Every structure is written in structure tokens, then in C-alpha cells.
Amino acid sequence: VQLQASGGGLVQAGGSLRLSCVASGTRSSLSLMGWYRQAPGKPREFVAHITNLGGTNYADSVKGRFTIARDGAKNTVDLQMNSLKPDDTAVYYCKTTYGREYWGQGTLVTVSS
């Protein structure tokens, strides 16, 4: 399984960005796809995930601001990020599990104050 993430960039505080991740290499519907992030000098942390049935879970720090959605048939997952804060600055990674964990290459999100 390969994961390709896109959509990062530079945005001012209060702005929005949409990240996308496409999984390839399998015709099966991946049961769980999610996003993690890693800020400079900090460990990687969970952001959100979504099951192939549409069940979602969010980190407390992003609840009400971020929305995760997916197209299960295409194994794509998007993360709509609104009301961005400087603390959201990080490299965002797409992740899935298919026998083992797979990670995308990461996409940088920078939120300026």
C-alpha cells in the first residue's frame, strides 16, 4: 500500500486548508484511514481517523475545527482544517493499517500568526 498526501501550505491564523490522501496498491476498502501530525521538536500525535463505515474520532485539540471524510470506494481521505491556529503548524501524515501500518510522506502545514 502506498499513501500520497497533498494539500499542505502556508496560511494565516483563522484560515483553512484541505489535505488529501490517496491510497494505492490494494483493491480492498481500507478499514481505517487517518491523519497524524508532528510539530518541530515534538512527538508525532494523532489528529483524526475514519473507518470504512464512516465512524470518526478526533483529537480534542482539533474537535469542532477539523473534519475528516473519505471515499471508501477509492480509498481516499480528506482533512478539512478550519480556524487554523499557529499551534496547528506541523507536518501532517496520512496513515492506514492493512496487515501493518503504512504512512504517507507527510505534507507541511504552516500557520502564521
C-alpha positions as CSV (number, residue, x, y, z in Angstrom):
1,V,0.0,0.0,0.0
2,Q,1.3,3.5,-0.9
3,L,-0.1,6.7,0.5
4,Q,0.2,10.0,-1.2
5,A,-0.7,13.1,0.7
6,S,-1.1,16.6,-0.6
7,G,-2.6,20.0,0.2
8,G,-0.3,21.5,2.7
9,G,0.9,25.1,2.6
10,L,1.1,28.4,4.4
11,V,-2.0,30.0,5.8
12,Q,-2.7,32.8,8.2
13,A,-4.3,32.1,11.6
14,G,-8.0,31.7,11.2
15,G,-7.7,30.4,7.7
16,S,-8.5,27.0,6.2
17,L,-6.7,24.2,4.3
18,R,-7.7,20.9,2.9
19,L,-5.4,17.9,3.0
20,S,-6.0,14.9,0.8
21,C,-4.5,11.4,0.9
22,V,-4.8,8.7,-1.8
23,A,-4.0,5.1,-1.0
24,S,-3.0,2.8,-3.8
25,G,-1.8,-0.8,-4.1
26,T,-4.9,-2.5,-2.9
27,R,-8.4,-3.1,-4.2
28,S,-9.7,-3.7,-0.7
29,S,-11.5,-1.0,1.2
30,L,-9.2,0.0,3.9
31,S,-10.9,-0.3,7.3
32,L,-9.2,2.7,8.9
33,M,-7.5,5.8,7.5
34,G,-6.3,8.7,9.5
35,W,-4.1,11.7,9.9
36,Y,-1.3,12.3,12.4
37,R,1.0,15.3,12.7
38,Q,4.4,16.2,14.1
39,A,5.4,19.6,15.1
40,P,9.1,20.6,15.4
41,G,10.7,19.1,18.5
42,K,7.5,17.2,19.4
43,P,6.4,13.6,19.0
44,R,4.0,12.6,16.3
45,E,0.4,12.8,17.5
46,F,-3.0,11.6,16.5
47,V,-5.3,14.1,14.7
48,A,-8.3,12.1,13.4
49,H,-9.3,8.9,11.8
50,I,-12.3,7.5,10.0
51,T,-13.4,3.9,9.4
52,N,-14.7,2.5,6.2
53,L,-18.2,2.7,7.7
54,G,-17.8,6.4,8.4
55,G,-17.1,6.3,12.1
56,T,-14.8,9.2,13.1
57,N,-12.6,10.1,16.0
58,Y,-10.8,13.4,16.6
59,A,-8.1,14.7,18.9
60,D,-9.5,17.1,21.5
61,S,-7.3,19.8,20.1
62,V,-9.0,19.8,16.7
63,K,-12.6,18.9,17.5
64,G,-15.0,21.4,16.0
65,R,-12.4,22.8,13.7
66,F,-11.2,19.8,11.6
67,T,-13.4,17.4,9.6
68,I,-12.3,14.1,8.2
69,A,-14.1,12.4,5.3
70,R,-13.3,9.6,2.9
71,D,-14.4,7.9,-0.2
72,G,-14.2,4.3,0.8
73,A,-14.6,3.0,-2.7
74,K,-11.5,5.0,-3.8
75,N,-9.5,4.7,-0.6
76,T,-9.1,8.5,-0.3
77,V,-9.3,10.5,2.9
78,D,-9.5,14.3,3.2
79,L,-9.0,16.5,6.2
80,Q,-10.7,19.9,6.1
81,M,-9.0,22.2,8.6
82,N,-10.8,25.4,9.6
83,S,-10.0,28.1,12.1
84,L,-6.3,27.2,12.0
85,K,-4.0,28.2,14.8
86,P,-0.2,28.6,14.9
87,D,-0.2,25.5,17.1
88,D,-1.5,23.5,14.2
89,T,1.8,24.1,12.4
90,A,3.3,20.6,11.7
91,V,4.0,18.0,9.1
92,Y,0.8,16.1,8.6
93,Y,1.0,12.4,7.8
94,C,-1.7,10.1,6.4
95,K,-1.8,6.6,7.9
96,T,-3.6,3.4,7.3
97,T,-3.4,-0.2,8.5
98,Y,-3.5,-3.1,6.1
99,G,-1.8,-6.0,7.8
100,R,0.7,-3.5,9.1
101,E,0.9,0.3,9.4
102,Y,1.5,2.4,6.3
103,W,2.5,6.1,6.3
104,G,2.4,8.7,3.7
105,Q,5.4,11.0,3.1
106,G,3.9,14.0,5.0
107,T,2.8,17.4,3.9
108,L,3.8,20.6,5.7
109,V,1.2,22.9,7.1
110,T,2.4,26.3,8.4
111,V,0.0,28.6,10.2
112,S,1.3,32.1,10.7
113,S,0.1,34.4,13.5
